[in-house]
Amino acid sequence: MLILLPPSEGKTGRARGRAVDFSTLSFPELNPVREQVLETLAKVSASADAHEVLEVGASLRDEVERNTRWRTEPSVPVSELYSGVLYDALDHASLSAGSKRRAANRLLVISAAWGALRPSDRVPPYRLSMGTTLPGHGPLASVWREPLNAVLSEAAGVIVDCRSSTYVAAWRPTGAQADKWVSVNVVRERNGVRSVVSHNAKHTRGLVARYLLESGKDPGTPKSLHKLIGDRWQAELDRTNSGWTLTVVEHD
């Protein structure tokens, strides 16, 4: 089983510590692209139009400026780096020792700056979205598509996708993998009427990821995943043209 997560805009930095060491990162095949993207990001972040290119407000000036120091900024384990609704619900720090071991090789964060990261990887905080178009590179989802496919195309088992569409654009399982690719959707039902939710969807996806890690089980098929999730939530499984959708239904 592989659980794909998006990064969060919120990130936790450190005042001291060692800088990133590319030789220690998962998927070293991605290092050339990582370095190219980060070098360009540093140049853009130092430019007068940085906020326009990165599509962020002036209030994030310090985070943009920090991008210029990515080589020297203290690195943080990915398990501690990301904050926000999904990661608060996942709450990696409170997982049992066994669940943390499962997370080490089952959780994967798809990142605009780093491509793909596992919980134990250490990288500095950064400000960059997969929806950004970097000068000289183009849309980042296109930049990462081929490199990510090269390292993830052999991933086995059910792929539980908790990413937003922006990050799905960077890598979609194809061929035999698509038969076990399950996107997690969340809807709210009130008085028999369903609506799409955003904030709560992130929270529920974080809970789903945590539940799967704590279950100690590795569903072998989308249907067995549906059965497992159905033990905790009302959930519906549907076949799509490119994979499967697992819809978790919340009730007010």
N, C-alpha and C positions, 0 to 999 in steps of 0.2 A: 504494500500500500504506500502511496505517495500522496501527501497532503500539500497542495500548493496554496501559499498565502501571498497576498499583496503586501507591500511595505506600508508604513503609515507616514503621514506628513510629520507627525511628532516624533522626535528622536531624542534620546538621552545621551548627553556627552559626559566626558570626564575631564577634570582639571589637570590630571597627570596620567602618565602611562606610556607604553610603547606605541610607536606608530605602526601602521599597517605593514605586514610582511606578506607580499604576494605569494611567496613560496609555501605558505601555510594554508592558503585558501583552498576550499573545495573547488573542483572543476578548474584545474590550472590551465586547461586549454582555452579558457575564457580570458586569461590574463592580458594578452595583447589588445583585445578589444576594450577591456576594462581600463587599461592605461590610456588608450587613445581617447576614450570618452571622458575620463577624468581630467586629462590635460586640457581638452577643449573646454570642459566645464569650468576649470580654473581661469582660463583666459576670458571666457564669457562673463564670469562672475566679477572679474576685475574691470570690466568695460562699463562705459557710461549708460548703455542700454540693457544692462544685465536684467533688471526687473521685467522689462518688456519681453526679452527672449525667454526667460524662465517663467514668465506669466505669474509673478508673485507681487504682492504689495510692498510698499516702502517700509512697512512695519517689520518686514523680515530681512531688513538690511544686514543684521548681524549674521543670520544664517547663510545668506548669500556670500558675505565676505568670508565666512568660514570655509566655503568651497575652495577658496584659493589656497588654503593651508592643508589640503587633504593628505599631502605626503608627510607632514609633521604632526598633525592633530592626533591626540591620543585615540587609539582604537578601542572599540567596545564589542564584547561578544554580541552576536546578533540576537541571542536569547534575551539580552538586556537593552538592546539598542532601540527597538521600536516601542512606541507608546500609543495610546489611543484606544478607541472602543473595542476593536477586535482583540488587541493584545492584552487589554485589561481583562477581557473575558477568558482568554486562553490562560493567562496568569501562569506563565512558565515557571516562575520561581517557586510556586506552591505545589507543583507536580511532585508526585512520589519519585523516588530514585529510579524505579523501573520505568515509569512513564517518561522520565527525562531521557533514559537510554533509548526508548522507542522514538522519542522526538528527534534524537540526534541523527537518525537515518531515515526518518519518515517525513519530517517537516522540511519544506523548501520555500524560501522567500524569493520571489522574482523581483529583481531590482533594476531600476533604470540606470543606475551607476555601476552596478556590480554584476548584473546578469542573473546569477542564481547563487544563493547563499544558504548554508546550513546553520543551525543554531550556534554551533561552536566557532564559526568563523568570526574573526575580529576585524572590524572596519570602522573608520571614523564616521561621525554623523555627516550628513550631506543634505543638500536641498535640490532635488531633481525629480521630475515626474516622467513617467513613460510617455505621456502625451506631448512632451516637449520636442521641438524640432531644433537640433543643435546645428549651428553653422558648420558647413563642411561635412556633415554627417547625414542630415535629413532627419525624418521622424525616428525617434529612438526605438519604437516598436519594430521598425524595419531593420534598424542596425542590429538588433539582438536576435532577430528571427532565425537566421541561419546558424549562428554560433550556438544558440540554445538548442536548436533541433539536433545539432551534432552531438551534444553531451546528454540530452534527455531522451533521445529517440529509442534508447534501449531500456528505459525505465520499465520495470515489470509490475504487474499487479494492478489493482484498481487505483485510478488517479482521481482523488477527491479535490475538486477545484473550488477554492473559496475566494478566488481573485475577482476583481472588478473587470469590466470589459476592456478598459484601457490596458491592463496587464495581460489579459487573455490574448490581445492582438500580438504580443511579442512571441508567444508560442502556443500553438494548438496541437494536441496529439492527432496524428493521422494514422491511416491504415489500421492494423490490428489494435494499436493503442486506443484509437477512437472508440472501439467497442467497450473499453473499460474506463472511458473518460466521463466522469460524473460532475457536472456543475451544480453547485449548491445555491438554490434560490430560496428566498424567504418572502412570504406574504403574510399580511394580517387579515384575519377574518372577523368581521363585526356584523352581527345580524344577518349572516348569510352572504354578505358582500365582501369580496376580497380586494385588497389594495396593495400596491408595492410599497415597501418600506425601505428606508436608506440607513438611518442611524441604527435602528434595531436590527437590521439585516447584518451589519458588521458584528454586532454583539452576539447574535445567534450563530454566525459562522465561527466566531471564536469559541463559543461553547461547544459547537459540533466538533471542532478540531480537538479540543480538550477531551471531550467524551470518547472520541476514537482512540486517543492515546491512552486514556485510563482504562479502556475496555480490555486491553491486552489481546484484542482480536485483530486479524487482518482479513477482511472480507475478500473473497476471491473473485466475486462478480458484482456488478451493479445491484443485482437483486438481493444478494446477501448483505450488501451495504445498506440497502433499503430496509431490510428486516432488522438490522442492528440499530439503525437510527430510529426506526419505528418503535423500538422498545422504550424510547425516551420522549419522542415528539410525534405528533401527527405528521406524516410525511407521505408524499406521492412521487412515484418514479415514472418518468415518461421518456420514450425513445425520441430522439431528434435526428435530423439529417446528418449531424456530425458527431453525435455521442448520446449522452443521457442527461436529463435534468432531474435532480432530486429537489422537490419543493417542500420546505418545512413551513407548516402552517401555524402561525401564532394566533391565539384567541384573546380578545380583550375581556 
